[in-house]
Amino acid sequence: MFRVLGRPVQLTARWLPAYRNTSRRAFGTTNSANYKVLFFGTDEFARAVLKELYEDSQTSSSVVSQLELVCPPHQFIQHGKKTKLKWKADTSRLSAKRDIKTHFIPTADEGKMLNWVVPKTAKDGKTFDIGIVASFGAFLPQRIIDEFPLKMLNVHPSMLPKYRGPSPIETAILNDDKSTGISIQEVHPSKFDAGKVLAQVPYEIKSGINRKQMGQEMGTEGGKLLLKVLRDLDNMRKHSWEQDESQVTKTYLFSNTDLQINWQTMTAHHIARMYCAHYERYVPWTHLRVKNSLKMVKFLVMGLPQGQKHMPVRRDFLDLAPGTMSHQRKTNFIEFNCIGGGRILVTRFIVESKQACDGLQFNAGYIKKFKAERMLSGHVDMNRPTPPFEYPEGYTKPSLETALHMFDTPLEVKVPGFSPTPLRYDMKKAFGIEPRQVPKEQEPTEEQGPAEKQEPTDKE
């Protein structure tokens, strides 16, 4: 359910093509105004919105006459006598390619905008008509909003008032939501994401998608919706609506500590969603006891088993404590048992500050060398043996059939860089469970080559 001109409308199509091609009757007649736009944005979502505005500005029927960017400054690190680029806003990368004038926030003002002065247009030195904000990360006070004759609009990746705040995309993935949406709202002078809503459109979340992919897709849709709003701005504002404060949910800014794996509570699907939600920002991590010290182990590349393409490494996998590591000869991944009978596969690791390693190297350097068996959720007494795993009170193991068929449904989006070695064997012979029909599209292609038929081990 979303709204057009303040009225609720029920749509069922996945990408709502009818809404994207909405007739002039819904949005009124096309506005002849050409706006001078100052865009505030930082990440890949904002970049996709900015790209739509730029492409519109290059057309004869453009609603954007001038376009400039405001974003945080580049960050550098010092390596001896050399200075290297540490971070650069995604929007500034696009502006450099498209020759969009860019204004950087002074470092002292970043996140506060206390002393920042709204610039004039580079082309003619005049005032910008309107400010557009998308994933900017800094609060814009009333004095900045008032610098624009048409005030400011925000493109927010959620169906407001749900998921206000800095991480709506990450939160939607973590919560396993099946759908979310995009909102065009007025920038509120005293609260984040609390302005009047001008338009909304739903977005269906594909299984396996990560925050970067989702941000790019939602940003593109958000940019298209924004252009429709700008073409009929007066009418859209006339029919805007206040948010229902009783339905507000908020998100918060995540940090690396939020990515620690708790083997007592986190299922395989939970850990996989955590990886996708923070893709290329943070990675899930856990602890490994090596002799009398705890090592932080980061899962750089990981994913879920792909149906019957990746059978359990060990026949007794349901009896293994969550966090237990298993490796099959000639495979490039380590299998980790999880609460609830699930499993995750990790193909690339980094231990403490050492160099990254693959599954084969991790198996040789830690599992075999130090006889390590399982990961730990937290600190343990180094003067005593590692205590046995404690299952949550009331926990019941799933049936063998449920565990074996847990990953039969393929993900809609493949994890980038995740290519674990296939591990196939006869399910009925090994477990006495009938295999299910595998869709043809899930069969290995010629480029993958035939999978080596292997038998599960009791222990390696």
Stockholm file with secondary structure:
# STOCKHOLM 1.0

chainA/1-460         MFRVLGRPVQLTARWLPAYRNTSRRAFGTTNSANYKVLFFGTDEFARAVLKELYEDSQTSSSVVSQLELVCPPHQFIQHGKKTKLKWKADTSRLSAKRDIKTHFIPTADEGKMLNWVVPKTAKDGKTFDIGIVASFGAFLPQRIIDEFPLKMLNVHPSMLPKYRGPSPIETAILNDDKSTGISIQEVHPSKFDAGKVLAQVPYEIKSGINRKQMGQEMGTEGGKLLLKVLRDLDNMRKHSWEQDESQVTKTYLFSNTDLQINWQTMTAHHIARMYCAHYERYVPWTHLRVKNSLKMVKFLVMGLPQGQKHMPVRRDFLDLAPGTMSHQRKTNFIEFNCIGGGRILVTRFIVESKQACDGLQFNAGYIKKFKAERMLSGHVDMNRPTPPFEYPEGYTKPSLETALHMFDTPLEVKVPGFSPTPLRYDMKKAFGIEPRQVPKEQEPTEEQGPAEKQEPTDKE
#=GR chainA/1-460 SS CEEETTEEECCCSSSCHHHHTCCHHHHCSCCCCCEEEEEEECSHHHHHHHHHHHHHHTSTTCSEEEEEEEECCCEEEEETTEEEEEECCHHHHHHHHHTCCEEECCGGGTTTCSSCCCCCCTTTSCCCSEEEEESCCSCCCHHHHTTSTTCEEEEESSCTTTTBSSCHHHHHHHTTCSEEEEEEEECCSSSTTCSCEEEEEEEECCTTCCHHHHHHHHHHHHHHHHHHHHHTHHHHHHTCBCCCGGGCCBCCCCCGGGGBCCTTTCCHHHHHHHHHHTTTTCCCEEEEEETTEEEEEEEEEEECCCGGGBCCSBTTGGGSCTTBEECCTTCSCEEEECTTSCEEEEEEEEETTSCCEEHHHHIIIIIITSCCCBCBSSCCCTTSCCCCCCCCTTCCCCCHHHHHTTTCSCCSSCCTTCCCCCBBCCHHHHHSCCCCCCCGGGSCCTTTCCCCBCCCBSCC
#=GC SS_cons         CEEETTEEECCCSSSCHHHHTCCHHHHCSCCCCCEEEEEEECSHHHHHHHHHHHHHHTSTTCSEEEEEEEECCCEEEEETTEEEEEECCHHHHHHHHHTCCEEECCGGGTTTCSSCCCCCCTTTSCCCSEEEEESCCSCCCHHHHTTSTTCEEEEESSCTTTTBSSCHHHHHHHTTCSEEEEEEEECCSSSTTCSCEEEEEEEECCTTCCHHHHHHHHHHHHHHHHHHHHHTHHHHHHTCBCCCGGGCCBCCCCCGGGGBCCTTTCCHHHHHHHHHHTTTTCCCEEEEEETTEEEEEEEEEEECCCGGGBCCSBTTGGGSCTTBEECCTTCSCEEEECTTSCEEEEEEEEETTSCCEEHHHHIIIIIITSCCCBCBSSCCCTTSCCCCCCCCTTCCCCCHHHHHTTTCSCCSSCCTTCCCCCBBCCHHHHHSCCCCCCCGGGSCCTTTCCCCBCCCBSCC
//
